[in-house]
Amino acid sequence: MLKKLPLSWSRYIPAGLTLALGVGLSVLAFALVWDWEDKRRDYEMQRRIDDISIGIERQLNSDLDTVLALSDYMKAFSAVERSSFARFVARPLSVHPSLQLLAWAPRVPNSQRRNYETKARTETEPSFEITERGPRGELRKALQRSEYFPAFYVEPTAGNETVLGFDLASHPKIRVALDRGRDTGEMIITNYIGLTQGNSPELGLLAIVPIYENSSKPTTLESRRQLLQGFVLGVFRGKDIFQTSLKGRNTDYLNIYLVSEAPDKQEAPSLLPQTGNQVLKNLPAERQIQQFAVQFQSASQQVLPASATVDRALMQNCPILDNPGPNYTACRRRLKISSRQWSMYVSATPEIRRIRKHWRSWGTLTMGMLWTLIPVTYMLTSLSRTAQIEKLAGERIRQAEQLQAAYLQLELEQAKSEQLLLNVLPAAIALRLKDNEHNIAESFAEVTVMFADIVGFTELSSRISATAVVEVLNDIFSAFDHLADRHGLEKIKTIGDAYMVVGGLPTPREDHAEAVANMAIDMLHEIRLLSLEHSEPFSIRIGISSGPVVAGVIGLKKFIYDLWGDTVNIASRMESHGITGCIQVTTETYQLLKDKYTFQKRGAIQVKGKGYMVTYLLTGKKDY
């Protein structure tokens, strides 16, 4: 099928202008409608976030007011009985579904521990004792210390049995909050991490209010520490806080992050007795109060712990598109909780894309493009007949280009074929074959033939995979091929793990024996390097013989350039009767090399088919 060729550009000017104008107006209308839709969604999302922040702020203030009200009740009376405590907290517990427990933890000096435990057994639980958590998390009787802060009254008792009697000061993180509350006289809010190991692991909020003697808050730090009477505790379930405050509010596709105000950098000293220097400076991280920082996932209705520092990625995930940097505050709200500033962030879930459909803008764009295509299509159709002749001309040009490309490809393939032929045969022999010369055979009066065999390769091939065998053999023979090229020798063939090379043909040379000897020495060095590289004890036997041979090309398919003659057979015997790691040569080779190389006479050895022959071991070059 003929392909369309481009017409002269001037023919397309009317159609192009019409298309450009129509597309431009359509895109402009699309952008305006898109922007209107985004602003409309941003406005609705702003109202949703405001509504969510108001609900959370009201709920938290209402919940925390119950703890403040209980603290006012405890301040109003010098002593509060358990029954009075239970009656007072009964209504808040029934009205606030997020409230898990309310508790009173008095300050108990060690000298009064026994009296407090006896009183508690009478008023609360017969088995009451002051407890703490052991090294393995088990509840045990609290060890002796100067003072304790046990949960003396706990309501409701059901479900919170393990809290009763637990020494709050024995828990490191709660102890830090107690220290801060004691020294500041203010309510302390932190993450609820479980008063004992047996409690529910559900994430919640812990509020602590200090109670002093004489009801009023002492004016100095020392007096607050001396007059501390105890603490009122309130624990709220995080999940219920959000579910109650967000009831009836639209939180679809949103995650809510709630973070309390950051604690001061200066940490209060511990309630536990200190040893040594009483001045605490640069307190470690474990002495810092944990901020209340949680994430509420609206999809799963789960509350998860979150970092107190909301990072840039969270801010950038704001569902409000108009959220410029670097502060990204469009989805942040400041909440006033118990006269303190809290922060609330709202981020979008990936599913929010489902409601971010721009139907009106895409509809506008579609209609504009359709009205643009009608006149453009008409103009292009009128040009189609004129284009037929130019199509035919273009097709002829393409055919000529294809022929030129085919010719170039043929030249490349011919070059590859010649390179493959040179990899199989010596260059001089390859040229004679290309000239259609048949029965190539020659006699050479003086050459040097070398055989090398890898010792123990059969055993190696039996314990490694076939792929690994080929890879190892390829590395060894490739190294030998490089040596043959370096020394100007002709590789004849490989037979299994044996390697055959010859010097002095097809181009005769006077130093054929020296070149073969140099390669043999280099082969011993190369096989040692390959042994280290492959972590295998490779070694070879090398045999060399010098004399006349007949060389020629045999076969019609997969032909090779090969050697025949007694010199070839003796070189093979020198290798097979040789010594591992040594180069064994005949007397003829020795005579050619004795003036420039060092030898060790091996003496007469019996050679198959030849009887006894005197051989030598080539050990290296002579130093001059």
C-alpha positions in Angstrom: 0.0 0.0 0.0 1.4 3.4 -0.9 2.2 5.7 2.0 1.2 9.3 2.1 3.9 11.8 1.2 4.0 15.3 2.6 2.6 18.0 0.2 4.1 21.4 -0.1 3.7 23.2 3.2 1.9 26.2 1.6 -1.1 23.9 0.7 -1.7 23.2 4.4 -1.8 26.8 5.6 -5.6 27.2 5.6 -6.2 23.9 7.3 -3.3 24.6 9.7 -4.6 28.0 10.7 -8.1 26.6 11.2 -6.8 23.8 13.3 -4.6 26.0 15.4 -7.4 28.5 16.0 -9.9 25.8 16.9 -7.5 23.9 19.2 -6.3 27.2 20.9 -9.9 28.3 21.7 -10.8 24.8 22.9 -7.7 24.6 25.2 -8.4 28.0 26.5 -12.0 27.1 27.3 -10.8 23.8 28.8 -8.3 25.6 31.1 -10.9 28.2 32.3 -13.5 25.5 33.1 -10.8 23.4 34.8 -9.7 26.3 37.0 -13.3 27.0 38.0 -13.8 23.4 39.0 -10.6 23.3 41.1 -11.5 26.5 42.9 -15.0 25.2 43.6 -13.6 22.0 45.0 -11.0 23.9 47.1 -13.7 26.0 48.6 -15.8 23.0 49.5 -12.7 21.3 51.0 -11.8 24.3 53.0 -15.3 24.2 54.6 -14.9 20.5 55.3 -11.6 21.0 57.0 -13.0 23.9 59.1 -15.9 21.7 60.1 -13.6 18.8 61.1 -11.3 21.1 63.1 -14.3 22.6 65.0 -15.6 19.1 65.9 -12.2 17.9 67.1 -11.6 21.1 69.1 -15.0 20.9 70.8 -14.7 17.2 71.6 -11.2 17.4 73.1 -12.0 20.5 75.2 -15.1 18.7 76.5 -13.2 15.5 77.3 -10.3 17.3 79.0 -12.8 19.4 81.0 -13.8 16.2 82.8 -10.2 15.8 84.1 -10.1 19.5 85.1 -13.4 19.1 86.9 -12.2 16.1 88.8 -9.0 18.0 89.8 -11.2 20.9 91.1 -13.2 18.3 93.1 -10.1 16.8 94.6 -8.8 20.3 95.5 -12.1 21.2 97.2 -11.8 18.4 99.8 -8.8 17.6 102.0 -9.7 13.9 101.8 -12.0 12.1 99.3 -13.4 8.7 100.0 -13.5 6.1 97.3 -17.3 6.0 97.2 -17.5 9.8 96.8 -14.9 9.6 94.0 -16.9 6.9 92.2 -20.1 8.9 92.4 -18.5 12.0 91.1 -16.9 10.4 88.0 -19.9 8.2 87.2 -21.6 10.9 85.1 -18.5 11.9 83.0 -17.8 8.2 82.3 -21.4 7.7 81.0 -21.4 11.0 79.0 -18.0 10.8 77.3 -17.6 7.5 75.3 -13.9 8.2 74.7 -13.1 8.3 78.4 -11.4 5.0 79.3 -10.6 5.7 83.0 -10.3 8.4 85.6 -7.9 7.8 88.5 -6.4 9.4 91.6 -2.7 8.7 92.3 -1.6 10.2 95.7 2.0 10.9 96.7 2.9 8.1 99.1 6.2 8.4 101.0 8.0 5.1 101.7 7.3 5.5 105.5 3.5 5.5 104.8 3.5 2.8 102.2 2.2 0.1 104.6 -0.6 2.3 105.9 -1.7 3.2 102.4 -1.7 -0.4 101.3 -3.7 -1.4 104.4 -6.2 1.4 103.8 -6.6 0.4 100.1 -7.2 -3.2 101.0 -10.1 -2.1 103.2 -11.6 0.5 100.7 -10.8 -0.9 97.3 -9.3 -4.4 96.8 -8.4 -6.9 99.4 -5.2 -7.9 97.5 -4.1 -4.3 96.9 -0.4 -3.6 96.8 1.8 -1.0 95.1 3.2 -2.6 92.0 5.6 -1.9 89.1 6.6 -3.6 85.9 9.5 -6.1 86.0 12.3 -6.5 83.4 10.2 -8.9 81.4 7.1 -6.8 81.6 5.5 -8.7 84.4 3.7 -7.0 87.3 5.5 -7.3 90.6 5.6 -5.7 94.0 7.2 -2.3 93.7 10.8 -2.1 94.9 11.6 0.2 97.8 12.1 3.9 96.9 11.7 7.2 98.7 8.1 7.8 97.4 5.4 6.2 95.2 2.5 7.4 93.0 0.1 4.4 92.9 -3.2 4.5 91.2 -5.3 4.6 94.4 -8.8 5.2 93.0 -9.5 3.9 89.4 -12.9 4.2 87.8 -14.3 2.1 86.1 -12.5 -0.7 87.8 -13.8 -3.3 85.3 -11.3 -3.7 82.5 -8.6 -1.6 84.4 -7.8 -4.1 87.2 -4.1 -4.1 86.5 -3.9 -0.3 86.8 -5.0 -0.3 90.4 -2.0 0.0 92.6 0.5 0.6 89.7 3.2 3.0 90.7 3.1 5.6 87.9 6.6 6.9 88.8 8.1 3.5 88.0 7.2 3.9 84.3 9.9 6.0 82.7 7.8 7.9 80.1 4.9 8.5 82.5 7.4 9.6 85.2 8.7 12.4 82.9 5.1 13.7 82.5 4.6 13.6 86.2 7.8 15.6 86.8 6.6 18.2 84.3 3.2 18.4 85.8 4.5 18.7 89.3 6.9 21.6 88.4 4.6 23.6 86.2 1.3 23.0 88.0 -0.4 22.6 84.6 -2.2 19.8 82.9 0.2 17.6 80.9 -1.0 15.7 77.8 0.9 12.9 76.2 0.4 9.7 74.3 -1.2 6.9 76.2 1.3 4.0 76.1 -0.4 1.7 78.6 0.0 2.0 82.3 0.9 -1.7 82.5 1.7 -4.4 80.0 -1.6 -6.1 80.4 -3.6 -3.1 79.2 -5.1 -2.8 75.8 -2.6 -1.6 73.3 -5.1 0.8 71.7 -3.6 4.2 71.2 -5.0 6.9 73.4 -4.4 10.2 75.2 -3.2 10.6 78.8 -4.0 13.8 80.7 -2.3 14.5 84.1 -3.2 17.3 86.5 -1.2 17.9 89.8 -2.9 18.4 93.1 -1.2 20.4 95.9 -1.9 20.8 99.6 -4.0 23.8 100.5 -5.7 23.5 97.0 -4.0 26.5 95.4 -1.0 26.3 93.1 2.2 27.2 95.0 4.1 30.1 93.5 7.7 28.7 93.6 9.2 25.6 92.1 10.5 24.4 95.5 7.1 24.8 97.2 5.4 22.9 94.3 7.7 20.0 94.8 7.3 20.0 98.6 3.5 20.5 98.6 2.6 18.0 95.9 -0.3 15.8 97.1 -0.8 13.6 94.0 -2.1 13.5 90.5 -5.5 13.2 88.8 -5.3 11.1 85.6 -7.6 10.8 82.6 -7.1 8.3 79.8 -9.1 8.7 76.6 -9.3 6.2 73.7 -8.0 7.9 70.5 -10.3 6.1 68.2 -13.4 7.2 70.2 -12.2 10.8 70.3 -12.2 11.0 66.5 -15.3 8.9 65.9 -17.3 11.0 68.4 -16.0 14.4 67.2 -16.3 13.5 63.4 -19.8 11.9 63.7 -21.9 13.3 60.9 -19.0 15.1 59.2 -17.6 14.2 55.8 -14.1 12.7 56.1 -14.1 10.5 53.0 -10.7 10.1 51.3 -9.0 12.1 54.1 -6.4 11.3 56.8 -6.2 13.5 59.9 -3.1 14.2 61.8 -3.4 15.7 65.3 -0.4 17.0 67.2 -0.3 18.6 70.6 1.9 21.6 71.5 5.6 20.8 71.8 6.9 20.4 75.4 9.5 22.9 76.7 13.2 22.0 76.1 13.9 22.2 79.9 12.9 18.9 81.5 12.0 18.5 85.2 14.2 16.3 87.4 12.8 12.8 88.2 10.5 12.1 91.1 12.8 9.2 92.0 15.7 9.8 94.4 18.9 10.9 92.6 22.4 10.0 93.5 25.5 12.1 93.0 25.3 15.5 91.4 21.7 16.8 91.7 22.1 19.4 88.8 20.7 17.8 85.6 21.8 19.3 82.3 21.4 18.1 78.7 18.8 15.5 79.5 18.7 12.5 77.1 15.8 11.8 74.8 14.2 9.3 77.2 13.7 12.2 79.7 11.6 14.2 77.2 7.8 14.2 77.2 6.2 12.5 74.3 3.9 14.8 72.3 0.4 13.5 71.6 0.7 12.9 67.9 -1.7 10.5 66.1 -3.1 9.8 62.6 -6.7 9.0 62.0 -7.4 7.0 58.9 -11.0 7.7 57.8 -11.2 4.7 55.5 -10.3 2.1 58.2 -11.4 4.1 61.2 -8.1 3.4 62.8 -5.9 5.6 65.0 -2.1 5.1 64.4 0.9 6.8 66.1 2.5 9.6 64.0 5.6 11.7 64.1 5.3 14.9 66.1 6.9 16.7 63.2 4.7 16.8 60.1 7.1 16.7 57.2 6.9 18.5 53.8 5.6 15.4 52.0 2.5 15.3 54.2 1.9 19.0 53.7 2.2 18.7 50.0 -0.4 15.9 50.0 -3.0 18.5 51.0 -6.3 17.9 49.1 -6.5 21.7 48.5 -4.8 22.3 45.2 -4.1 26.0 46.0 -1.5 25.1 48.7 1.6 27.2 47.9 5.0 26.6 49.4 7.2 26.6 51.3 4.9 26.4 54.4 2.0 24.6 52.7 -0.5 25.7 55.3 -3.8 25.4 53.4 -4.7 22.1 55.2 -3.4 23.1 58.6 -5.6 24.4 61.4 -4.6 25.8 64.8 -6.8 24.4 67.6 -7.1 25.9 71.1 -7.2 22.9 73.5 -7.3 23.7 77.2 -5.8 27.2 76.5 -2.9 25.7 74.4 -2.2 25.6 70.7 -2.5 22.3 68.9 -2.0 21.6 65.2 -4.3 19.6 62.9 -3.3 18.6 59.4 -5.5 17.0 56.8 -4.0 14.9 54.0 -5.6 13.2 51.0 -5.6 9.5 50.3 -4.8 8.2 46.8 -8.5 7.4 46.4 -9.4 11.1 46.4 -8.8 11.1 42.6 -12.1 9.4 42.3 -13.9 12.6 43.2 -11.6 14.8 41.3 -13.2 14.3 37.9 -13.2 17.3 35.6 -16.3 16.3 33.6 -17.2 19.9 32.6 -13.7 20.9 31.4 -13.2 17.6 29.4 -16.7 18.0 27.9 -15.8 21.5 26.8 -12.6 20.4 25.3 -14.2 17.5 23.4 -17.0 19.7 21.9 -14.4 22.3 20.8 -12.2 19.7 19.1 -15.2 18.2 17.3 -16.2 21.6 15.9 -12.6 22.2 14.9 -12.2 18.8 13.1 -15.2 19.3 10.8 -13.8 22.1 8.6 -10.2 20.7 8.9 -11.3 17.3 7.7 -13.0 18.9 4.7 -9.9 20.8 3.7 -7.6 17.8 4.0 -10.0 15.7 1.9 -9.8 18.2 -0.9 -6.0 17.8 -1.0 -6.0 14.0 -1.2 -6.4 13.7 -5.0 -3.5 16.1 -5.6 -1.3 14.0 -3.3 -1.6 10.7 -5.3 1.0 11.6 -7.9 3.4 12.7 -5.3 2.8 9.5 -3.4 3.9 7.5 -6.4 7.1 9.5 -6.8 7.9 9.2 -3.2 7.4 5.4 -3.3 10.0 5.2 -6.1 12.4 7.2 -4.1 11.9 4.9 -1.1 12.5 1.8 -3.3 15.8 3.3 -4.5 16.8 4.0 -0.9 15.9 0.4 0.1 18.1 -0.9 -2.7 21.0 1.3 -1.6 20.5 0.1 2.0 20.4 -3.6 0.8 23.7 -3.1 -1.1 25.4 -1.6 2.0 24.1 -4.5 4.1 25.5 -6.9 1.6 28.9 -5.3 1.9 28.7 -5.6 5.7 27.8 -9.3 5.5 30.7 -9.9 3.0 33.1 -8.3 5.4 31.8 -10.5 8.2 32.2 -13.6 6.1 35.8 -12.7 5.3 36.5 -12.1 9.0 35.0 -15.5 9.8 37.2 -17.2 7.2 40.3 -15.5 8.7 39.3 -16.9 12.1 39.3 -20.4 10.7 42.3 -20.3 8.3 45.6 -18.4 8.1 45.4 -15.2 6.0 47.6 -16.5 3.3 45.6 -19.8 2.9 42.3 -17.8 3.0 43.4 -15.7 0.1 44.3 -18.8 -1.9 40.9 -20.3 -1.3 39.2 -17.0 -2.3 41.1 -17.3 -5.6 39.4 -20.8 -6.1 42.6 -22.7 -5.6 42.0 -26.4 -4.8 44.0 -29.1 -3.0 46.1 -26.7 -1.0 49.1 -28.6 0.5 52.7 -27.7 1.2 55.8 -29.2 2.7 57.8 -27.2 5.3 61.4 -28.4 6.0 61.7 -26.7 9.4 58.9 -25.8 11.8 58.3 -26.1 15.5 55.1 -27.7 16.8 53.8 -27.4 20.4 51.1 -29.3 22.2 49.7 -28.2 25.5 47.2 -30.2 27.7 45.3 -29.1 30.8 46.1 -31.6 33.6 43.1 -32.8 35.6 40.5 -31.1 33.4 38.5 -34.3 33.1 38.1 -34.5 36.9 37.2 -30.8 37.0 34.5 -31.1 34.4 32.9 -34.0 36.3 32.2 -31.7 39.4 31.1 -28.5 37.8 28.3 -27.7 35.4 28.6 -28.0 31.6 28.3 -24.2 31.3 31.0 -23.6 33.8 33.3 -26.2 31.9 32.9 -24.3 28.6 33.4 -20.9 30.3 36.7 -22.1 32.0 38.0 -23.7 28.8 37.1 -20.6 26.8 39.0 -18.3 29.3 42.1 -20.5 29.1 42.2 -21.0 25.3 41.3 -17.3 24.7 44.4 -16.4 26.8 46.5 -18.8 24.7 45.1 -17.3 21.5 46.2 -13.8 22.6 49.7 -15.3 23.2 49.8 -16.9 19.8 48.9 -13.6 18.1 51.6 -11.8 20.2 54.3 -14.2 19.3 53.3 -14.4 15.6 52.4 -18.1 15.7 49.6 -20.1 14.0 47.0 -21.8 16.1 46.1 -25.1 14.4 43.3 -26.5 16.5 42.0 -27.5 19.9 41.2 -31.1 20.7 39.2 -31.4 23.9 41.4 -29.8 26.5 44.5 -29.9 24.3 45.9 -26.9 22.4 48.1 -27.1 19.2 50.2 -24.3 17.8 53.0 -24.1 15.2 55.7 -21.7 14.3 57.3 -21.3 10.9 54.2 -21.7 8.6 52.4 -20.9 6.4 55.0 -18.1 6.2 58.4 -19.5 7.0 60.5 -17.8 9.7 64.0 -18.5 11.1 63.1 -17.9 14.8 60.2 -20.4 14.8 61.7 -22.4 17.7 62.3 -19.2 19.8 58.8 -17.9 19.2 57.3 -21.2 20.3 59.6 -21.4 23.4 58.6 -17.8 24.4 54.9 -18.7 24.1 55.3 -21.8 26.1 57.0 -19.9 29.0 54.2 -17.3 28.8 51.6 -20.1 28.9 52.9 -21.4 32.2 52.7 -17.8 33.7 49.2 -17.3 32.2 47.8 -20.6 33.6 49.0 -19.6 37.1 47.1 -16.3 36.8 43.9 -18.1 35.6 44.2 -20.5 38.6 44.1 -17.5 41.0 41.2 -16.0 39.0 39.0 -19.1 39.0 40.2 -20.5 42.4 41.1 -23.8 40.7 44.6 -25.5 40.7 45.0 -25.4 36.9 48.3 -26.8 35.5 49.4 -27.9 32.0 51.9 -30.1 30.3 53.7 -28.8 27.2 55.5 -30.7 24.6 57.6 -29.2 21.7 59.2 -30.8 18.7 61.0 -29.3 15.7 61.3 -30.7 12.2 59.6 -31.1 8.8 55.8 -31.2 8.4 53.2 -31.3 5.6 50.3 -28.7 5.9 47.1 -28.3 3.9 43.4 -27.8 3.9 41.1 -30.9 4.0 37.4 -31.4 3.7 34.5 -29.8 1.8 32.4 -28.7 4.8 33.8 -27.3 8.0 37.3 -27.5 6.4 40.4 -26.9 8.5 44.1 -26.2 8.0 46.0 -29.1 9.5 49.5 -30.6 9.9 50.9 -34.1 9.3 54.2 -35.7 9.8 56.5 -37.3 12.4 57.3 -34.0 14.0 53.6 -33.6 14.9 53.4 -37.0 16.4 56.6 -36.5 18.4 55.4 -33.1 19.8 52.2 -34.9 20.9 54.3 -37.6 22.6 56.4 -34.9 24.3 53.3 -33.5 25.8 51.7 -36.8 26.8 55.0 -38.1 28.3 55.8 -34.8 29.9 55.8 -33.5 33.5 53.0 -31.4 34.9 53.9 -27.7 34.9 57.0 -28.3 32.7 58.0 -27.8 29.0 59.5 -31.0 27.5 61.4 -30.6 24.2 63.1 -33.0 21.8 66.9 -33.0 21.1 66.2 -31.2 17.7 64.5 -28.3 19.5 67.2 -28.3 22.2 69.9 -27.8 19.6 68.0 -24.8 18.2 67.5 -23.2 21.5 70.4 -24.2 23.8 72.4 -20.9 23.2 69.6 -18.6 24.4 67.6 -20.7 26.9 68.3 -22.8 30.0 67.4 -26.5 30.1 67.4 -29.4 32.5 68.3 -32.7 30.9 65.7 -35.3 31.6 67.5 -38.1 29.9 66.2 -41.0 27.8 62.5 -41.8 28.2 60.5 -44.4 26.4 58.2 -42.9 23.9 55.3 -44.8 22.4 56.1 -45.8 18.8 59.6 -44.4 19.0 61.4 -46.3 21.7 63.9 -44.4 23.9 64.4 -40.7 23.2 66.6 -38.1 25.0 64.5 -35.1 26.1 65.0 -31.8 27.9 63.0 -29.6 30.1 63.0 -25.9 29.1 63.3 -23.8 32.3 63.7 -20.3 31.0 65.8 -17.7 29.1 69.4 -17.1 29.7 70.4 -13.9 31.4 73.1 -11.9 29.5 
